[in-house]
């Protein structure tokens, strides 16, 4: 049985523009802590390898302390690690992936064409490729088929299933079927897909492991996978330090908007970021938004 951890889209050093500067800096530090939680999860699960399917960095302008921590965490992990640069962190002459030395057990894919890496001790082969610019009109699996061979064949790619005309490495169900891979670890989508199957190939997007805005709500994390006799199972492991949530409050018929909000506020969400949406009908007097915000703010990290 082969055990693997599949993560993608950490987007380290995101700007967090919607937060005040001090909170944005705090959130970036919390993002870096994802690396430690990711490594701890891999160790505790006894993973045989780690698949990182792109967009580890939010851009090519990466803080030195972020790169240093990533290298340190990966160096201390005693397992093969595969990294497929994505559209936010493409492999270029100026990227940290190219400029800096990396541990020998970390394989960073560097070309648009799929590379093949054999892991004899695991009875596995890993294929992967890289974005080499922010856009990639041809899909990473275009024309690709892994030859039949004994053992497990894995893919680690960054690609977009939303449209065959996507500028971000379009992937189609037909290409996944034709790949012949046992499991295809994908990045780009920030929503966990669950385990999918096309032909004999299993595939998934784990989503981002830490939300950054209200388009990335709920629990976020990574996939812990196992492969046994060609069958794949996945377990979602939450890793997010904070969740983004949207709370809708109907003020119709309430004594006041404040009373409606007070009744709807959770008792124990102090770690999360919340957007509160008031809905319904009342009299002509508008709600006092500043007072409502003051009522809600003690219950959340940000409102």
Buried (B, 14 or more C-beta within 10 A) or exposed (E): EBBBBBBBBBBBBBEBEBBEEEBBEBBBEBBBEBBEBBBEBBBEBEBBBBBBBBBBBBBBEBEEEBBEBBBEBBBEBEBBBBBBBBBBBBBBEEBBBEEEEBEEBBBBBBEBEBBEBEBEEBEBBBBBBBBBEBEBEEBBBBEBEBEEEEBBBBBBBBBBBEEEEBEBBBBBBEBBBBBBBBBBBBBBBBBBBEBBEBEEBBBBBBBBBBBBBEEBBBBBBBBBBBBEEEEBEBEBBEBBBBBBBEBEBEBEEBEBBBEBBBEBBEEEBEEBBBBBEBEEEBEEEEBEEEEBEEBBEEBBBBB
